[in-house]
Amino acid sequence: MMAVTSSCKEGNNIAMDNGKYVRYTPEQVEALERLYYECPKPSSMRRQQLIREYPILSNIEPKQIKVWFQNRRCREKQRKEASRLQAVNRKLTAMNKLLMEENDRLQKQVSQLVCEKSYFRQQSQQQAGLATTDTSCDSVVTSGHQHHLTPQHPPRDASPAGLLSIADETLTEFLSKATGTAVEWVQMPGMKPGPDSIGIVAISHGCTGVAARACGLVGLDPTRVAEILKDRPSWFRDCRAVDVINVLSTGNGGTIELLYMQLYAPTTLAPARDFWLLRYTSVLEDGSLVVCERSLNNTQNGPNMPPAANFVRAEMLPSGYLIRPCEGGGSIIHVVDHMDLEPWSVPEVLRPLYESSTLLAQKTTMAALRHLRQISQEISQPNVTGWGRRPAALRALSQKLSKGFNEAVNGFTDEGWSMLESDGADDITLLVNSSPGKMMGINLSYSNGFPSVGTAVLCAKASMLLQNVPPAILLRFLREHRSEWADSGIDAYSAAAIKAGPCSLPMSRGGSFGGQVILPLAHTIEHEEFMEVIKLENMGHYRDDMIMPGDIFLLQLCSGVDENAVGSCAELIFAPIDASFSDDALIIPSGFRIIPLDSGTDASSPSRTLDLASTLEVGTAGNQTTGDRSGRCGNSKSVMTIAFQFVYEIHLQENIAAMARQYVRSIIASVQRVALALSPSNFGSHAGFQSPPGSPEAQTLARWICQSYRCFLRMELLKHEGTESILKSLWHHTDAILCFSMKAPPVFMFGNQAGLDMLETTLVALQNVSLEKIFDENGRKALFAEFPQVMQQGFMCLQGGICLSSMGRAVSYERAVAWKVVNDEENAHCICFMFINWSFV
């Protein structure tokens, strides 16, 4: 019997039993390399087939080929690990540099505060002495924080020489905020620096307006970073437009630009903002690139921007970006945003939106870093993602969804929107748009070259105040339980309105003809935003005044579902799409936006929505009479904005308007009912919002999984660290763990994060994935042949192979283990699979 050993360092050699090595020829290596990229883990049958198909390999034994593939996989794994460690080392080195700079800045700030404290004590003692000797005049005590209150400057000269002076002043003030102590910065709650974090994020304390600062690392060169950040509408979702009015070159090689910028209003209850800005781009002596900005609201002898209708002129204090080249490639970035958003112009209840530095950090400062990191990853890993689309195309779709929703919420007249008369109640606002620009996109759309039937768009929008319900939890429920608030008849009408053919008025239908299937499409690096396709099965379309069974597809953008993210805005925006789903498809979005009105929201359980359907069935009245309400209630508030758009024929405007009012009012009632059920007061004092993640059922299942693994395989599945729960450890396990039911056909009922990533699905959509769909024919045969072994001895081990994700992508795994999960009564509950060292092929 020939003994064969493998080593990752053997390269193209095979060690034989006589101590000699058999060396592969270059032609054989080339052939094996091609085969490796086609299938890195060939089965025994496949290796036999390769020898028959490739004559050049005919003198090599199958066992030798097996060892070669093992060595090749090992070398590939070592190469990836070495590359990863080098990247982590570069990030840690740069992060260490950032932390040392931050430490120096904090030491300066401490020294300044000590001096201010000493000065304040001396002034207080002097004032006390004066008060005992002279009371004829008022005495004034100034503190060290008075430098934040800048006096009103006289009008500044806006000629070219004057603009250069303003630019230099802006640069100095910006650098003092980015790296100095001009603003007292405090670490943003919930943000901890590290190699995988977005960076160091801080918010202002005690300064004029709202301000946020972030420092981070990205794998892009400084010039590319500056180019991306200057294109603010591409990454700042609230930015409507930036117009460059004038450009001036400076003698030191810099550039001065005069900009007019408009920002969308986040809700229907407040006007939009605009800015008249100077932007100065220059290079410092150390090679750092600086892009800084400030408002030009008080200038003379130069260009000016008169006030615009429906906009409130806000002020940007010196802000910008400091971009330094990083050793080994990439850039170190300091981002500062400092604004006075004129909170006096909005109702008092909404002023926290315009006085929150935390909200500014989430929506603007951190958004810039996230966008840069996303582009850097796309450049380094230019893979085609969900549904055959490249990341840039998916980003464009998400921007179209967000922009369309913002346009509907704001309803600017220069885009063709006009308001309809109210029906007597002022809770719903109706706008219509039949402008040529708006309708051109509609009439040029859709399948088979036929135009859609709509000639106008109607928008019904409203805002409401929510109390004691976390935005992330509420939004997650709206996403996962669409049938609780949506009308299937309206969904069918909206889908039919963007297709060719006649379309009648929608008929209200209770419930749904089919189910909701969530198909993942793409997500950002930190999973703070993701896009998906919603398939509403057997919902029916309107054709010739008849409802024909069929599926409806919605493109959906979801963000802000992490309840631990302080001050983040939660959005659920969706639009009906044609089954062809072309890149230039018409997008008429509708949806929800929930913004917290205070930064201190209670942490809550992500499983709160999993068993909420039974709570909602009782109804509002029932909920008000159940149980003890002695639980602790928070004082959190948030504002929800709802906007729904409908394409229609102009002669149906009156009927569509009545339908839209009724529909949005029914949605508001449903949201109020859901919010009441989600309120912490409905879960008693012990349920609270501090319980560990996961429902009791999920916690129990996690315990059964680990106990069964220990019982049948005689080893531990998890390595517990501290007080971390079993479910949390199982959720973060590096290998893919999936449980499926024992009924026919077997369907998945639980998966950890790695399992969901491997199947490219979500926890909600996991139940729509069957076990048979993820294995090929050979895998199914091997599985069913060994399946009785699981029921008899409690476990089985499978050799490495290939399976498929829910998106049809091939996934290779080194080996797999399956074991029977038994409950406390030792009855079989389900079967659990663990796929070890899996990767996409």
ABEGO torsion letter per residue (X at the ends): XBBBBBBAAAEABBBBAAGBBBBBBAAAAAAAAAAAAABABBBAAAAAAAAAABAAAAABBAAAAAAAAAAAAAAAAAAAAAAAAAAAAAAAAAAAAAAAAAAAAAAAAAAAAAAAAAAAAAAAAAAAAAAAABAABBBBBBBAAAAABBBBBBBBBABAAAAAAAAAAAAAAAAAAAABAABBBBBBBGBBBEAABAEBBBBBBGBBEBBBBBBBBBABBAAAAAAAAABAAAABAABABBBBABBBBBAAGBBBBBBBBBBBBABAABBBBBBBBBBBBBBBAAGBBBBBBBBBABBBGBBBBBBBBGBBBBBBBBBEBBBBBBBGEEBBBBBBBBBBAGAAABBAAAAAAAABAAAAAAAAAAAAAAAAAAAAAAAABBBBBBGGBBAAAAAAAAAAAAAAAAAAAAGBAAAGBBBBBBAGBAABBBBBBABAAAAAAAAABEBGGBBBABABBBBBBBBBBBBGBBAAAAAAAAAABAAAABBAAAAAAAAAAABBEBBBBBBBBBEBABBBBBBBABBBAAGABBBBBBBBBGAEBBBGGBBBBEBBBBBBBBBGABAABBGBBBBBBBBBBBAAGBAABBBBBBEBBBBBABABBBBBBAAAAAAAAAAAAAEAAAAAABEBAABBBBABBBBBBBBBBBBBBAAAAAAAAAAAAAAAAAAAAAAAAAAAAABAAAAEAAAEAABBBEBAAAAAAAAAAAAAAAAAAGBBABBBBEABBAAAAAAABABBBBBBBABOBBBBABBBAAAAAAAGBBAAAAAABBAAAABBAAAAAAAAAAAAAAAAAGBBBBBBBBBBBAAGBBBBBABBBBBBBBBAAGBBABBBBBBBGBBBX
